[in-house]
Amino acid sequence: MCARARVLCFPHAGGAASHYRRWAVEAPWDLEFAVIQYPGREDRYEEQAPAHMAGLVGEIVAELLSDPSAGTPLPTVLFGHSMGAAVAYEVARGLTAAGRPPVALVVSGRPAPRLSRPGTVHLGTDDDLIADMRRLGGTGSAVLGNASLMTAVLPAVRRDYQLIETYRPLPGVSLRAPVTVLYGDGDPEVDEREAAAWHEATEGPCAVQVFPGDHFYLETHRRAVLDLIVAQARAAAGPPAAWSAMP
């Protein structure tokens, strides 16, 4: 059976496509589930990670528009966590400007664009970067304690931090897609006010959902988050003859 809709995920700072491997396995057959792989990690390790949002977003939008299926694109839901939420938002705006708007945007663990907080962690030492990664969670202590591994990945992590700590909303069209905002009630990176302010980022409807947990609450609540994203994608695809149940 062919997929009726598409889910496109955007990883957090320092994250990679493999972070969503289990999500892809659990996604139902009627959705195409894909993850953006940023430069500077895993199979794109030799490429330099962009240090500014415009460069990264421009590359992603161009690649998506050049997809062979561009003539008959699937209804697409964008999902991003933390830095990935800001990237997904800007990609959504880029696709909207090109006449290929997403049907929905789901953002997680990130303040509304106009409330983006500047930061200086990217200017600090490697120990400063590791300490902030440890503060946010999401990266195992065994990885953070592996000196040779961290030496290899920290240049990309630093550039990710620079990208998001210097980010301000890019010029361009307004987003018209519905936005769903998710965050953990103990997340130090986003509070209730900052989450609710996402309604200013779109001309469409905006809903907020709070989960128990910290910045990486979605590790514990992965299934609930995936169910929410799947429901939005299926709703946008329209009523089929018979949807399969979530496996």
C-alpha positions as CSV (number, residue, x, y, z in Angstrom):
1,M,0.0,0.0,0.0
2,C,1.2,3.5,-0.8
3,A,1.6,6.1,2.0
4,R,-1.1,8.8,2.1
5,A,0.8,11.4,4.1
6,R,4.4,12.2,5.2
7,V,6.0,13.0,8.5
8,L,9.3,14.9,8.4
9,C,11.3,15.2,11.6
10,F,14.0,17.7,12.6
11,P,16.5,16.7,15.3
12,H,17.7,18.8,18.3
13,A,21.1,20.5,18.5
14,G,23.8,17.8,18.4
15,G,21.1,15.3,17.3
16,A,21.1,13.1,14.2
17,A,18.6,11.1,12.1
18,S,19.4,7.9,14.1
19,H,17.7,9.6,17.2
20,Y,14.3,8.9,15.5
21,R,15.1,5.3,14.4
22,R,12.6,3.8,16.9
23,W,10.0,6.3,15.9
24,A,10.3,5.2,12.3
25,V,10.0,1.6,13.3
26,E,6.8,2.3,15.2
27,A,5.2,4.6,12.6
28,P,2.3,3.0,10.8
29,W,2.5,1.7,7.2
30,D,0.2,4.4,5.8
31,L,2.6,7.2,6.6
32,E,6.0,8.0,5.0
33,F,8.3,8.7,8.0
34,A,11.5,10.6,7.2
35,V,14.1,12.5,9.2
36,I,16.3,15.4,8.1
37,Q,20.0,14.6,8.5
38,Y,21.9,17.8,9.2
39,P,25.5,18.2,7.9
40,G,28.3,17.3,10.2
41,R,27.0,14.0,11.7
42,E,26.7,10.3,10.9
43,D,26.6,9.7,7.1
44,R,27.2,13.5,6.6
45,Y,30.1,13.7,9.0
46,E,32.6,15.1,6.5
47,E,30.3,18.1,5.7
48,Q,30.6,21.2,7.8
49,A,27.5,21.9,9.9
50,P,26.0,25.4,9.2
51,A,26.4,28.0,11.9
52,H,23.5,30.1,10.8
53,M,19.8,29.3,10.3
54,A,19.4,30.8,6.9
55,G,22.1,28.5,5.4
56,L,20.7,25.4,6.9
57,V,17.1,26.2,6.0
58,G,17.9,27.2,2.5
59,E,19.7,23.9,1.8
60,I,16.8,21.9,3.3
61,V,14.1,23.7,1.4
62,A,16.0,23.4,-1.9
63,E,16.4,19.7,-1.4
64,L,12.7,19.2,-0.5
65,L,11.6,21.1,-3.5
66,S,13.9,19.1,-5.8
67,D,12.3,15.9,-4.7
68,P,11.1,13.8,-7.7
69,S,7.7,13.6,-6.2
70,A,7.3,17.4,-6.2
71,G,4.6,17.2,-8.9
72,T,2.3,15.3,-6.6
73,P,3.6,15.9,-3.0
74,L,2.2,14.0,-0.1
75,P,0.4,16.0,2.6
76,T,3.3,16.7,5.0
77,V,3.5,17.3,8.7
78,L,6.8,18.8,10.0
79,F,7.9,17.9,13.6
80,G,10.9,19.4,15.4
81,H,12.3,19.2,18.9
82,S,14.3,22.0,20.5
83,M,16.6,23.5,17.8
84,G,14.7,21.3,15.4
85,A,11.5,23.1,16.2
86,A,13.0,26.4,15.0
87,V,14.4,24.7,11.9
88,A,11.1,23.1,11.1
89,Y,9.3,26.4,11.5
90,E,11.6,28.2,9.1
91,V,11.5,25.3,6.6
92,A,7.7,25.4,6.8
93,R,7.8,29.1,5.9
94,G,10.2,28.4,3.1
95,L,7.9,25.7,1.7
96,T,4.9,28.0,2.0
97,A,6.7,30.7,0.0
98,A,7.4,28.2,-2.7
99,G,3.7,27.1,-2.8
100,R,4.4,23.8,-1.0
101,P,3.1,24.5,2.5
102,P,3.0,21.7,5.1
103,V,-0.4,20.7,6.3
104,A,0.7,21.1,9.9
105,L,3.6,21.9,12.1
106,V,4.3,20.3,15.5
107,V,7.0,21.9,17.6
108,S,8.5,20.6,20.9
109,G,10.6,22.1,23.7
110,R,11.2,25.5,22.1
111,P,9.9,29.0,22.8
112,A,8.0,30.9,20.1
113,P,10.3,32.3,17.5
114,R,10.0,35.9,18.6
115,L,11.0,34.9,22.1
116,S,14.1,33.0,21.0
117,R,16.7,33.4,23.7
118,P,20.3,34.5,22.7
119,G,23.1,32.5,24.2
120,T,26.8,32.3,24.6
121,V,27.5,28.6,25.3
122,H,28.9,28.2,21.8
123,L,31.6,30.7,22.7
124,G,32.7,28.6,25.7
125,T,35.1,25.7,26.2
126,D,34.4,22.1,25.2
127,D,33.7,21.5,28.9
128,D,31.0,24.2,28.8
129,L,29.3,22.6,25.9
130,I,29.4,19.2,27.5
131,A,28.0,20.6,30.7
132,D,25.1,22.2,28.9
133,M,24.3,18.9,27.1
134,R,24.4,17.2,30.5
135,R,22.0,19.8,31.9
136,L,19.5,19.3,29.2
137,G,19.7,15.5,29.1
138,G,19.0,13.5,26.0
139,T,22.7,12.4,25.7
140,G,23.8,9.4,27.8
141,S,26.6,9.9,30.4
142,A,28.6,7.1,28.7
143,V,28.6,9.2,25.5
144,L,29.4,12.4,27.3
145,G,32.2,10.7,29.1
146,N,33.8,9.3,26.0
147,A,36.6,11.8,25.3
148,S,37.5,10.5,21.8
149,L,33.9,10.5,20.7
150,M,33.2,13.9,22.1
151,T,36.2,15.3,20.3
152,A,34.8,14.1,17.1
153,V,31.2,15.4,17.5
154,L,31.7,18.6,19.4
155,P,32.6,20.8,16.4
156,A,29.1,20.0,14.9
157,V,27.5,20.5,18.3
158,R,29.2,23.9,18.8
159,R,28.0,25.1,15.4
160,D,24.4,23.9,16.2
161,Y,24.6,25.9,19.4
162,Q,25.9,28.9,17.5
163,L,23.0,28.5,15.0
164,I,20.3,28.4,17.6
165,E,21.8,30.9,20.1
166,T,22.1,33.5,17.4
167,Y,18.8,32.7,15.7
168,R,16.1,35.3,15.1
169,P,13.1,34.8,12.9
170,L,14.1,35.0,9.2
171,P,12.4,37.5,6.9
172,G,9.7,36.0,4.6
173,V,6.1,34.9,4.4
174,S,3.8,34.1,7.3
175,L,3.0,30.6,8.2
176,R,-0.6,29.6,7.7
177,A,-0.5,26.0,8.8
178,P,-1.9,24.9,12.2
179,V,0.7,24.6,14.9
180,T,0.7,22.2,17.8
181,V,3.1,23.1,20.6
182,L,4.4,20.4,23.0
183,Y,6.7,20.8,26.1
184,G,7.5,19.3,29.4
185,D,6.3,20.9,32.6
186,G,9.8,20.8,34.0
187,D,11.6,22.0,30.9
188,P,14.1,24.8,31.7
189,E,14.1,25.9,28.1
190,V,10.5,26.8,27.6
191,D,7.7,27.9,29.9
192,E,3.9,28.3,29.6
193,R,4.1,31.8,28.3
194,E,6.8,31.1,25.7
195,A,4.9,28.0,24.5
196,A,1.6,29.9,24.2
197,A,3.3,32.7,22.2
198,W,3.6,30.3,19.2
199,H,0.0,31.4,18.2
200,E,1.7,34.6,16.9
201,A,3.9,32.5,14.6
202,T,1.0,31.4,12.3
203,E,-2.2,32.7,10.8
204,G,-3.7,29.2,11.5
205,P,-4.9,27.7,14.7
206,C,-2.5,26.9,17.5
207,A,-2.8,24.4,20.3
208,V,-0.6,23.7,23.3
209,Q,-0.1,20.4,25.1
210,V,2.0,19.9,28.3
211,F,3.6,16.6,29.3
212,P,5.2,15.6,32.6
213,G,9.0,15.8,32.3
214,D,12.0,17.9,31.4
215,H,13.5,19.0,28.1
216,F,13.6,15.5,26.8
217,Y,10.1,14.5,28.1
218,L,9.5,13.0,24.7
219,E,11.8,10.1,25.4
220,T,9.3,8.9,28.1
221,H,6.2,10.0,26.1
222,R,7.4,9.0,22.7
223,R,4.3,7.0,21.9
224,A,1.9,9.7,22.9
225,V,3.8,12.3,20.8
226,L,4.0,9.9,17.8
227,D,0.2,9.2,18.1
228,L,-0.5,12.9,18.0
229,I,1.7,13.5,14.9
230,V,0.2,10.5,13.2
231,A,-3.4,11.7,13.9
232,Q,-2.6,15.1,12.4
233,A,-1.0,13.5,9.3
234,R,-4.0,11.2,8.8
235,A,-6.5,14.0,9.3
236,A,-4.8,16.1,6.6
237,A,-4.7,13.1,4.2
238,G,-8.5,12.9,4.3
239,P,-10.7,9.9,5.0
240,P,-9.4,6.7,3.4
241,A,-11.3,3.6,2.6
242,A,-9.9,2.0,5.7
243,W,-7.1,3.3,8.0
244,S,-5.0,0.7,9.6
245,A,-4.8,0.8,13.4
246,M,-1.5,1.8,14.9
247,P,0.6,-1.3,15.2
